[in-house]
Amino acid sequence: MTLAACTEALRQHDPDRFGAVLVAEARDRPALVTLYALNLEIARAPFQSAEPMLAEMRLQWWVDRLAEMGRGTAPPLHDVLTPLWEAWGARAGTLVDLAEARRRDCERQPFATAPEVIAYVDATAGRLMWAAAHLCGTPDNAREIVGHQARGAGIAAWLRALPQLQAMGLGLALPEPAAVGTLAAEARDGLRMAARLHRKVPARAAAALYPGPRVPRLLSEITAGSLDPFTEIPPITPFQRRASLARLAFTGRWWR
């Protein structure tokens, strides 16, 4: 897969990050595109087999290849790993944790509590956003700020997918309104904390910290109890997505 093909995969399957990449500085786009294409692949891996052991074997393949790249070994020709190697080189080894965080998905078990969901989001969305933000020049001393933003955006994405997750047995074991209210409040607080500290993050990282369209509205409605995320979440319209990305492009504001 060429870089262009990775970009197309992102456009089809992760349109919000695809749009954000277009806003990123040109020097950062190849690494961001391949990072997000890798994320798509490792997120899919646990679901390519209904048997947990086989699913974990598929995921382990990604862990092993990334670890080899971290030791300086070029991967075999591959749709995603080859352009990833070209953009990241041995730095790809730092992405092993992104794959490791998906082991829980192989178990096909629902979450028992809201804190379990938060820990999962921190390990997946949190690590992904930090990898992107660090690539875009965010210093180590701003990692906590990125963590707040990633938690808010990641929980919002998880809540948006909750109807499908519940149907797959991967949502909450007990579909209690209090649990989703806790998650929405935690996400809202994370976004607010990141917004207060946004000046400590370089403008170059705006694309990496973009949370997606209509996130504050979604969290407010869930917190207020006017939207039940266990049943149906209103879809994002093309106009809403374009408007949100236009705001990011013209203002550089990733915070609310």
Backbone as a ProteinNet text record, in pm:
[ID]
protein_1_A
[PRIMARY]
MTLAACTEALRQHDPDRFGAVLVAEARDRPALVTLYALNLEIARAPFQSAEPMLAEMRLQWWVDRLAEMGRGTAPPLHDVLTPLWEAWGARAGTLVDLAEARRRDCERQPFATAPEVIAYVDATAGRLMWAAAHLCGTPDNAREIVGHQARGAGIAAWLRALPQLQAMGLGLALPEPAAVGTLAAEARDGLRMAARLHRKVPARAAAALYPGPRVPRLLSEITAGSLDPFTEIPPITPFQRRASLARLAFTGRWWR
[TERTIARY]
84.4	0	87.7	62.1	135	77.1	145	93.4	-43.4	-61.2	-190.5	-300.7	-270.4	-369.9	-401.9	-300.5	-325.1	-419.2	-397.2	-481.2	-624.7	-641.9	-776	-845.8	-772.4	-830.4	-876.6	-798.2	-834.5	-959.4	-964.8	-1081.4	-1209.5	-1202.7	-1321.8	-1362	-1263.4	-1293.2	-1270.8	-1205.2	-1181.9	-1184.7	-1303.5	-1310.6	-1271.2	-1290.8	-1254.5	-1102.7	-1032.3	-884.9	-832.8	-899	-859.3	-867.3	-977.6	-992.5	-890.5	-861.5	-763.5	-624	-591	-459.3	-442.2	-547.2	-538.6	-504.4	-537.3	-508.3	-365.5	-306.5	-172	-68	45.4	155.8	201.8	245.1	282	388.6	482.8	591.4	540.8	424.4	372.5	274.9	225.5	116.5	153.8	269.6	299.6	301.3	361.2	367.5	230.2	148.5	14.3	-73	-66.4	-148.3	-113	14.7	53.4	23.4	36.1	-0.9	-148.5	-232.7	-376.4	-417.9	-348.8	-376.8	-337.8	-225.3	-186.7	-293.2	-342.4	-445.1	-568.9	-609.1	-722.7	-698	-576.6	-546	-541.7	-477.4	-467.9	-601	-686.7	-820.2	-905.9	-881.4	-956.9	-908.7	-779.8	-718.1	-791	-830.7	-897.1	-1032.4	-1089.3	-1222.6	-1220.2	-1100	-1088.9	-1106.2	-1127.5	-1159.3	-1251.1	-1349.2	-1439.6	-1376.1	-1265.5	-1195.7	-1092	-1103	-1010.7	-863.2	-827.4	-685.9	-635.5	-717.2	-677.6	-673.2	-768	-768.3	-641.3	-599.9	-478.4	-354.6	-354.3	-242.3	-231.1	-344.8	-343.7	-287.9	-329.9	-279.5	-131.2	-87.8	52.9	141.5	90	168.6	207.1	112.5	141.6	240.6	222.6	315.8	457.8	473.5	606.9	669.1	590.9	646.8	690.2	609.3	645.7	769.6	778.8	897.1	1022.4	1011.2	1125.2	1165.3	1068.1	1097.8	1168.8	1129	1194.5	1340.4	1373.6	1514.2	1590.1	1523.2	1590.2	1575.2	1486.8	1466.4	1349.1	1375.5	1268.5	1166.6	1037.9	935.9	934.2	872.2	848.7	751.2	749.8	658.7	516	453.2	319.9	243.5	110.9	26.3	42.4	53.3	62.5	203.2	268	397.7	506.5	499.9	603.6	598.7	483.1	480.9	502.6	461.9	488	638.6	710.3	856.1	920.7	871.1	927.4	907	795.1	764.8	822.1	827.2	865.2	1002.9	1044.9	1170.4	1163.3	1273.7	1279.9	1188	1142.9	1048.4	916.7	891.5	769.8	765.9	881.3	884.9	812.7	801.8	732	581.3	533.5	390.1	343	433.7	397.2	282.4	287.4	184.4	45	36.1	-94.7	-157.2	-74.5	-124.4	-149.6	-59.3	-76.5	-207.5	-246.5	-367.9	-494.6	-484	-601.6	-622.2	-535.9	-550.5	-685.3	-734	-863.2	-974.5	-963.4	-1066.3	-1073.8	-961.5	-960	-1047.3	-1067	-1143.8	-1294.2	-1338.4	-1481	-1565.9	-1519.7	-1591.4	-1639.3	-1758.6	-1804.6	-1731	-1741.8	-1681.2	-1776.4	-1719.7	-1802.3	-1832.7	-1740.2	-1756	-1708.1	-1749.7	-1702.7	-1550.5	-1488.4	-1341.6	-1268.2	-1324.9	-1261.5	-1263.4	-1372.2	-1380.4	-1276.7	-1265.1	-1169.8	-1027.6	-993.5	-859.3	-834.1	-934.3	-921.6	-902.8	-979.9	-967.5	-829.2	-781.2	-647.4	-540.9	-556.7	-456.1	-461.7	-579	-594.6	-592.4	-701	-708.3	-600.5	-570.9	-469.5	-332	-291.9	-160.5	-154.6	-264	-266	-252	-328.5	-320.9	-184.8	-125.1	7.5	110	103.5	197	185.5	62.7	41.3	88	51.4	87.9	237.9	301.6	447	517.1	466.2	519.9	511.4	403.2	380.1	441.4	542.3	620.4	576.8	479.9	437.3	545.1	590.4	697	647.4	739.7	704	629.6	663.2	599.2	453.6	405.3	263.8	185.5	247	179.6	49.9	46.6	-74.9	-189.9	-158.4	-261.9	-320.7	-231.2	-277	-362.1	-322.6	-399.8	-541.7	-556.9	-691.7	-775.7	-715.4	-788.3	-823.1	-728.7	-751.2	-859.1	-860.8	-964.6	-1102.3	-1114	-1242.1	-1287	-1196.3	-1231.7	-1255	-1172.1	-1183.1	-1310.7	-1347.5	-1473.2	-1591.7	-1586.3	-1695	-1709.7	-1598.1	-1603.1	-1659.4	-1620.3	-1670.9	-1820.5	-1866.5	-2009.9	-2087.3	-2027.8	-2095.2	-2112.8	-2019.6	-2026.4	-2100.3	-2151.1	-2207	-2321.8	-2416.5	-2521.7	-2465.8	-2364.7	-2304	-2224.6	-2154.4	-2075.8	-2165.8	-2278.4	-2371.8	-2422.1	-2451.8	-2501.7	-2397.7	-2270.7	-2161.1	-2117.4	-2177.1	-2136.1	-2008.2	-1973.1	-1846.7	-1866.7	-1990.5	-2017.8	-2009.3	-2114	-2119.3	-2201.6	-2151.7	-2221.7	-2360.7	-2371.4	-2500.6	-2529.2	-2626	-2653.9	-2724.3	-2648.4	-2704.7	-2681	-2783	-2765.7	-2660.1	-2647.3	-2548.3	-2407	-2380.6	-2245.9	-2210.9	-2303.2	-2273	-2270.2	-2348.2	-2341.3	-2205.5	-2151.2	-2016.8	-1912.5	-1925.2	-1829	-1837.7	-1958.2	-1974.5	-1918	-1940.4	-1887.5	-1734.8	-1678.6	-1531.9	-1474.5	-1540	-1495	-1503.4	-1613.8	-1632.3	-1525.8	-1495.7	-1393.7	-1255.9	-1227.5	-1098.7	-1082.2	-1185.4	-1179.6	-1165.4	-1234.7	-1225.8	-1086.4	-1027	-892.5	-792.7	-803.5	-713.9	-731.3	-856.4	-882.6	-816.3	-822	-761.6	-610.2	-550.2	-404.1	-353.5	-439.4	-405.8	-283.5	-252.1	-138.4	-4.8	-2.8	121.7	148.5	53.7	67.1	93.1	192.7	222.7	108.6	91.9	-14.1	-0.6	122.2	147	71.1	37.8	-25.3	-177.5	-234.8	-380.9	-448.7	-396.1	-458.9	-457.1	-351.7	-338.9	-436	-476.6	-562.8	-709.3	-741.5	-879.6	-969.1	-1077	-1159	-1269.3	-1295.4	-1406.4	-1523	-1623.9	-1736.6	-1837.5	-1896.4	-2011.1	-1984.7	-1861.8	-1829.8	-1890.1	-1870.3	-1931.2	-2083.3	-2148.8	-2294.7	-2335.5	-2267.3	-2297.4	-2283.8	-2172.7	-2148	-2250.4	-2286.5	-2385.6	-2520.9	-2560.4	-2690.4	-2693.8	-2583.5	-2579.5	-2578.8	-2499.6	-2492.9	-2628	-2700.1	-2831.6	-2940.6	-2910.2	-3009.6	-3106.6	-3080.4	-3171.6	-3138.8	-3029.5	-2990	-2947.8	-3005.4	-2971.7	-2874.5	-2744.9	-2647.3	-2656	-2737.9	-2753.7	-2843.6	-2922.6	-3020.4	-2974.8	-2966.3	-2929.1	-2864	-2753.4	-2683	-2707.7	-2750.7	-2771.6	-2642.4	-2649.1	-2527.7	-2476.9	-2347.3	-2286.4	-2319.5	-2374.7	-2405.8	-2280.9	-2275.7	-2161.2	-2141.2	-2249.7	-2237	-2171.7	-2214.9	-2157.4	-2008.2	-1972.9	-1831	-1748.9	-1799.8	-1726.9	-1714.7	-1821.8	-1818.7	-1718	-1712.8	-1618.8	-1475	-1449	-1313.3	-1274.7	-1371.8	-1342.6	-1302.3	-1368.6	-1333	-1188.7	-1152.4	-1015.6	-916	-948.6	-856.2	-837.6	-946.3	-938.3	-890.4	-918.3	-883	-769.2	-745.7	-645.3	-689	-816	-866.8	-909.7	-836.3	-875.6	-952	-949	-1016.4	-1150.5	-1235.9	-1368.6	-1379.1
-119.6	0	124.4	212.9	338.6	434.8	546.1	648.1	696.5	707.7	751	651.8	523.6	422.2	424.4	449.4	465.3	582.8	689.2	807.8	776.4	699.5	663.2	574.5	482.6	398.4	484	584.5	675.5	755.3	801.2	878.8	797.3	669.7	585.5	542.9	513.6	448.3	535.3	649.1	738.8	882.4	928.5	1057.1	1176.9	1169.6	1284.8	1301.3	1192.9	1203	1232.7	1180.9	1214.2	1364.5	1424.3	1568.4	1645.6	1598.9	1667.8	1661.9	1548.6	1535.5	1639.8	1670.8	1771.2	1908.9	1931	2058.6	2062.6	1945.3	1937.8	1997.7	2034.1	2081.8	1970.3	2008.7	1910.1	1813.1	1862.1	1776	1665.9	1685.9	1588.7	1489.5	1518.7	1437	1291.1	1259.7	1117.3	1035.3	1088.6	1013.8	1002.5	1107.7	1100.9	1001.8	1006.3	915.2	770.4	739.2	600.4	559.4	652.3	622	586.7	667.1	642.3	519	491.2	368.2	246.1	255.5	147.7	128.8	237.9	228	156.1	184	113.1	-37.5	-75.5	-217.5	-289.6	-229.4	-299	-297.6	-198.4	-199.1	-310.1	-340.8	-447	-586.3	-598.9	-730.5	-821.4	-774	-865.7	-916	-854.4	-891.1	-970.3	-1011.2	-1087.7	-1237	-1273.8	-1412.8	-1412.7	-1502.5	-1514.4	-1591.9	-1658.9	-1735.9	-1647.4	-1625.3	-1534	-1566	-1693.2	-1727.1	-1688.2	-1712.9	-1675.2	-1523	-1455.8	-1310	-1254.7	-1313.3	-1265.2	-1294.6	-1403.9	-1435.1	-1330.6	-1288.8	-1184.8	-1053.8	-1020.9	-898.6	-910.6	-1028.1	-1048.4	-1027.7	-1060.8	-1039.9	-892.7	-803.2	-659.9	-618	-672	-640.9	-680.2	-798.5	-847.7	-763.4	-727	-648.5	-509.3	-446.5	-314.4	-322.4	-428.3	-445.2	-462.7	-537.5	-555.6	-422.7	-344.4	-213.5	-125	-136.7	-59.3	-96.6	-219.2	-263.8	-232.8	-163.9	-123.2	-217.8	-316.9	-414.1	-371.5	-353.1	-314.5	-427.2	-395.1	-499.9	-560.6	-679.1	-731.2	-638.6	-648	-563.6	-583.6	-473.2	-481.8	-353.8	-366.8	-253.8	-133.7	-158.8	-50.4	-35.6	-148	-140.5	-78.7	-101.2	-44.4	108.5	171.6	318.7	368.5	289.6	329.1	334.9	235.5	231.9	350.3	382.8	495.2	627.5	640.1	765.8	771.1	657.2	654.4	593.9	500.3	432.4	356.8	354.7	280.9	339.1	461.8	519.9	441.1	359.9	278.2	184.1	153	67.8	128.4	260.9	326.4	303.7	247.3	227.5	88.7	8	-126	-120	-22	-13.3	7.7	68.7	84.5	-51.4	-144.2	-279.3	-356.4	-343.3	-414.9	-376	-249.9	-202.1	-267.2	-330.8	-392.5	-537.4	-589.2	-728.9	-753.1	-653.6	-669.4	-698.9	-643.6	-666.3	-812.7	-882.5	-1023.7	-1107.5	-1060.4	-1136.1	-1129.1	-1028.7	-1011.2	-1002.8	-925.1	-910.3	-766.2	-746.4	-609.6	-549.8	-420	-350.3	-355.8	-380.5	-391.2	-254.7	-159.1	-28.9	83	204.5	321.1	337.8	320	332.4	236.1	118.1	26	85.6	148.8	213.9	325.6	404.8	515.8	464.1	357.2	299.7	250.3	189.6	141.3	257.7	362.8	480.5	544.2	555.2	611.2	529.9	396.6	309	307.8	335.2	329.9	470.1	545.2	681.5	771.1	750.4	834.3	815.8	691.5	665.2	709.7	690.9	732.5	883.8	958.6	1103.5	1155.4	1092.3	1136.6	1110.9	994.4	965.4	1070.3	1108.7	1208.8	1346.6	1384.8	1517.6	1532	1427.3	1431.1	1443.4	1370.6	1381	1525.1	1593.5	1730.7	1834.6	1796.8	1892.7	1921.3	1844.9	1867.6	1816.8	1899.9	1858	1760.2	1687.4	1588.4	1650.4	1774.3	1834.8	1874	1854.6	1880.2	1750.5	1639.5	1510	1500.2	1555.5	1548.2	1623.9	1735.1	1811.9	1729.1	1665.8	1578.7	1465.2	1413.8	1307.3	1350	1473.2	1524.1	1530.4	1584.1	1597	1460.1	1368.7	1234.5	1161	1179.7	1113.6	1167	1298.5	1355.1	1308.9	1318.8	1279.5	1129.5	1051.1	905.7	853	907.5	864.8	903.8	1023.6	1066.4	971.2	930.2	836.2	701.3	658.2	530.4	538.5	648.9	665.7	673.6	736.8	746.3	607.5	517.8	381.9	284.8	332.9	242.4	156.1	205.1	114.4	-8.7	11.6	-101.8	-190.2	-126.6	-203.6	-290	-234.8	-313.1	-435.1	-414.4	-524.9	-634.9	-597.5	-694.3	-752.7	-708.2	-755	-693	-574.5	-509.2	-375.4	-344.2	-217.8	-233.1	-194.9	-207.2	-330.1	-405.8	-527	-494.2	-383.7	-336.6	-200.8	-192.6	-66.3	34.8	91.4	184.6	329	413.5	555.4	624.8	586.4	651	630.4	513.4	484	572.4	586.8	670.7	817.6	853.9	990.7	1019.8	923.4	938.2	952.6	871.6	877.9	1011.9	1057.5	1185	1300.5	1296.6	1402	1397.9	1278.5	1264.9	1318.5	1288.4	1337.4	1488.9	1544	1689.1	1758.3	1701.4	1761.2	1755.3	1645.8	1634.5	1739.4	1758.5	1858.6	1999.5	2026	2158.7	2184.8	2083.1	2100.3	2125.3	2049.3	2070.2	2209.2	2256.2	2390.3	2498	2481.7	2581.8	2589.4	2478.1	2470.5	2471.3	2506.8	2488.9	2568.8	2677.5	2759.8	2688.8	2582.4	2508.4	2405.7	2395.3	2301.3	2381.2	2343	2420.4	2416.9	2525.4	2534	2425.1	2383.4	2278.4	2149.5	2126.2	2001	2004.1	2109.6	2122.8	2003	1958.2	1845.7	1719.3	1700.2	1579.9	1579.3	1697.7	1706.7	1730.4	1734.7	1756.4	1644.7	1676.8	1573	1516.3	1580.1	1539.1	1635.6	1623.6	1717.4	1690.8	1797.1	1793.4	1713.3	1710.3	1635.9	1701.9	1833	1893.4	1877.1	1888.6	1874	1732.7	1633.8	1494.6	1472.4	1519.3	1497.4	1571.5	1692.8	1770	1700.1	1646.3	1580.2	1453.1	1378.9	1257.1	1292.6	1392.9	1434.6	1483.2	1555	1607.7	1501	1383.8	1277.6	1290.5	1381.5	1400.1	1308.7	1234.2	1141.1	1010.2	900.8	768.3	700.1	694	638.2	486.6	421	276.6	241.7	335.9	306.3	356.8	488.6	543.1	679.1	698.3	825.2	893	1018.8	1087.7	1088.5	1051.2	1048.6	1189.3	1196.2	1321.4	1341.7	1455.5	1482.1	1531.9	1518.1	1570.9	1720.5	1795.8	1939.6	1965.8	1894.8	1913.1	1878.9	1773.8	1735.1	1841.3	1890.4	1993.2	2121.9	2159.3	2282.7	2274	2160.4	2141.8	2146.1	2081.2	2080.5	2218.4	2290.8	2426.9	2515.6	2499.1	2576.3	2546.4	2417.1	2379.6	2441.5	2435.6	2485	2635.7	2709.4	2857.2	2917.8	2851.4	2909.4	2838.3	2711.5	2633.3	2592.3	2614.6	2582.7	2436.7	2358.3	2219.7	2207	2312.1	2312.4	2384.1	2368.5	2432.2	2528.9
0	0	0	-90.7	-95	7.9	24.5	115.2	69.1	-62.1	-115.4	-80.7	-85.8	-52.5	96.4	180.2	324.1	347.9	274.7	287.8	248.7	143.6	99.7	203.1	263.2	367.6	484.6	516.4	624.8	587.1	464.1	419.1	431.6	400.3	402.5	543.2	627.1	754.6	878.4	862.9	976.7	924.5	880	810.1	895.1	1026.8	1110	1117	1136.2	1136.5	996.6	895.2	758.5	736.5	777.6	761.2	841.5	962.4	1045.7	983.7	921.6	857.9	748.1	676.2	570.6	625.3	752.2	817	871.4	892.3	949.7	855.3	911.2	828.2	734.9	615.9	514	563.4	644.1	691.2	785.3	845.5	941.3	879.4	760.1	705.7	680.8	621	598.2	726.4	830.8	955.9	1020.9	1012.8	1069.4	993.2	861.4	780.6	811.9	817.4	842.3	986	1080.8	1218.9	1228.3	1166.5	1175.6	1094.9	985	910.1	993.8	1064.7	1156.3	1263.1	1317.7	1421.3	1370.3	1246.5	1188.1	1184.8	1145.3	1130.7	1264.3	1364	1492.5	1566.8	1538.1	1597.2	1535.9	1409.2	1341.9	1381.5	1407.7	1424.3	1522.6	1641.1	1734.3	1686.9	1585	1539.5	1408.8	1367.7	1244.3	1267.1	1391.7	1424.9	1546.2	1546.3	1660.1	1774.8	1749.2	1850.8	1919	2051	2119.5	2098.2	2097.6	2081	1942.6	1841.3	1705.9	1691.6	1755.3	1751	1814.3	1925.5	1990.7	1906.4	1834.5	1745.2	1634.4	1582.4	1478.8	1533.9	1654.7	1717	1748.6	1792.4	1826.2	1703.8	1587.4	1465.6	1452	1480.9	1473.3	1582	1700.7	1809.9	1770.1	1713.7	1676.7	1566.8	1466.4	1356.2	1405.4	1488.8	1539.1	1627.3	1707.2	1791.5	1706	1597.9	1506.8	1444.2	1403.8	1345.9	1447.6	1574.1	1677.8	1696.2	1660.7	1668.2	1540.9	1447.1	1325.2	1208.9	1220.6	1113.7	1026.1	898.7	807.2	796.1	788.6	779.1	639.1	624.9	490.7	418.5	286.6	210.4	260.7	293.3	354.7	324.8	314.4	277.5	370.1	499.6	596.8	652.8	683.2	749.8	662.6	532.5	445.5	444.7	419.8	429.2	572.4	671	809.9	834.7	786.9	802.9	732.3	614.3	539.1	612.7	683.5	753	894	961.6	1102.5	1128.5	1042.7	1069.6	1201.1	1273.7	1399.5	1506.3	1487.4	1584.2	1588.6	1486.9	1486.5	1605.9	1661.4	1778.7	1898.2	1900.7	2011.5	2003.9	1893.6	1874	1918.1	1971.7	2017	2118.2	2207.4	2310.8	2253.5	2134.9	2070.9	2041.6	1997.7	1969.9	2098.7	2194.4	2321.3	2389.1	2375.5	2442	2386.9	2271.8	2210.1	2253.3	2340.3	2381.3	2449.1	2519.5	2585.8	2486.2	2366.3	2265.7	2224.2	2233	2194.6	2288	2410.4	2508.9	2484.5	2410	2379	2506.2	2603	2728.8	2745.5	2801.3	2827.7	2947	2962.3	3075.4	3193.9	3311.2	3431.1	3491.5	3476.7	3541.8	3450.2	3481.3	3406.9	3417.8	3535	3541.4	3448	3424	3328.8	3187.8	3151.1	3019.8	3010.5	3115.3	3115.2	3098.7	3168.8	3156.5	3014.5	2953.7	2816.2	2719.3	2736.8	2651	2665.9	2787.9	2809.5	2737.6	2739.3	2679.4	2527	2471	2325	2265.9	2284.8	2230.7	2290.5	2418.2	2482.7	2422.1	2402.9	2344.4	2198.7	2127.1	1987.1	1975.3	2055.1	2045.9	2089.7	2191.2	2232.1	2122	2057.2	1948.5	1839.2	1805	1700.2	1745.6	1868.5	1918	1936.3	1985.3	2004.5	1869.5	1771.1	1635.7	1585.6	1623.2	1576.8	1671.2	1743.8	1819.7	1961.4	2014.6	2152.6	2248.3	2341.6	2432.8	2538.4	2597.1	2698.4	2816.1	2851.1	2968.3	2943.3	2820.6	2789.9	2772.4	2808.2	2786.7	2866.4	2986.2	3067.1	3001.1	2935.8	2865.8	2752.1	2677.4	2569	2625.4	2742	2805.1	2839.7	2888.3	2916.9	2789.5	2683.7	2557.5	2500.2	2506.3	2452.3	2529.5	2661.6	2740.2	2701.5	2688.3	2649.2	2512.9	2414.8	2278.3	2268.4	2338.3	2331	2394.5	2509.4	2572	2484.9	2427.1	2339.4	2221.1	2161.8	2049.7	2094.8	2214	2266.1	2290.8	2347.6	2371.3	2239.9	2139.7	2010	1947.5	1977.2	1922	2013.5	2126.7	2227.3	2177.4	2097.8	2050.6	1979	1895	1825.2	1921.4	2015.6	2112.5	2199.8	2242.7	2324	2246.1	2119.3	2037.3	2021.1	2027	2012.5	2147.2	2255.2	2386.2	2435.6	2381.9	2416.7	2486.8	2519.2	2586.6	2736.8	2806.5	2952.1	2989.7	3087	3128.3	3180	3253.5	3302.7	3240.3	3150.4	3080.2	3170.5	3261.5	3358.9	3316.4	3321.1	3286.6	3371.2	3497	3583.6	3530.9	3474.4	3424.2	3305.1	3211.8	3095.4	3135.7	3235.6	3286.1	3346.5	3420.2	3476.8	3366.5	3263.7	3152.7	3079.9	3053.3	2983.3	3065.5	3196.7	3283.5	3286.8	3289.7	3288.7	3158.2	3048.2	2918.2	2910.9	2955.9	2954.7	3038.8	3156	3242.6	3178.4	3109.2	3040.9	2932.7	2853.1	2747.2	2804.4	2912.8	2973.4	3030.4	3092.3	3146.6	3034.1	2926.1	2812.7	2754.1	2746.1	2692.2	2777.2	2908.8	2996.6	2980.3	2939.9	2931.6	2787.9	2692.4	2551.3	2506.9	2573.5	2531.2	2548.4	2625.8	2646.9	2536.7	2442.9	2331.4	2204.6	2123	2001.9	1900.9	1828.3	1727.8	1622.7	1599.4	1499.6	1531.6	1657.8	1698.7	1690	1636.1	1633.4	1568.6	1456.2	1386.3	1471	1548.8	1630.6	1747.6	1793.9	1911.6	1877.3	1750.9	1708.3	1762.6	1836.3	1898.7	1810.7	1696	1613.2	1626.3	1539.3	1539	1649.2	1699.8	1790.7	1919.1	1962.3	2084.1	2208.6	2231.6	2351.1	2355.6	2242.2	2236.3	2277.8	2226.8	2261.8	2412.1	2469.4	2611.7	2697.2	2656.3	2731.8	2732.5	2618.3	2609.8	2693.9	2694.7	2776.1	2924.2	2961.2	3100.9	3150.6	3066.1	3103.7	3103.2	3047	3040	2925.3	2832.7	2719.2	2601.4	2612.8	2507.1	2572.6	2526.3	2578.5	2482.3	2515.7	2421.4	2407.3	2490.1	2475.3	2357.5	2313.3	2208	2071.7	2056.4	1925.7	1942.9	1871.6	1871	1736.4	1736	1607.1	1525.6	1398.3	1316.5	1287.2	1259.1	1215.8	1068.1	1034.1	893.9	821.4	689.8	614.8	638.6	649	673.4	809.4	912.1	1045.4	1045.9	974.5	969.7	897.6	784.7	709.4	790.5	858.7	936.9	1050.8	1115.9	1226	1177.1	1065.1	1010.7	957.4	902.5	855.4	972.3	1084.3	1204.1	1245.4	1243.3	1277.1	1179.3	1050.7	948.3	957.2	981.2	976.9	1107.8	1219	1347.9	1418.5	1384.1	1454.9	1593.8	1627.1	1761.6	1768.3	1844.5	1869.4	2002.7	2080.7	2210.1	2197.8	2299.9	2299.3	2415.9
[MASK]
++++++++++++++++++++++++++++++++++++++++++++++++++++++++++++++++++++++++++++++++++++++++++++++++++++++++++++++++++++++++++++++++++++++++++++++++++++++++++++++++++++++++++++++++++++++++++++++++++++++++++++++++++++++++++++++++++++++++++++++++++++++++++++++++

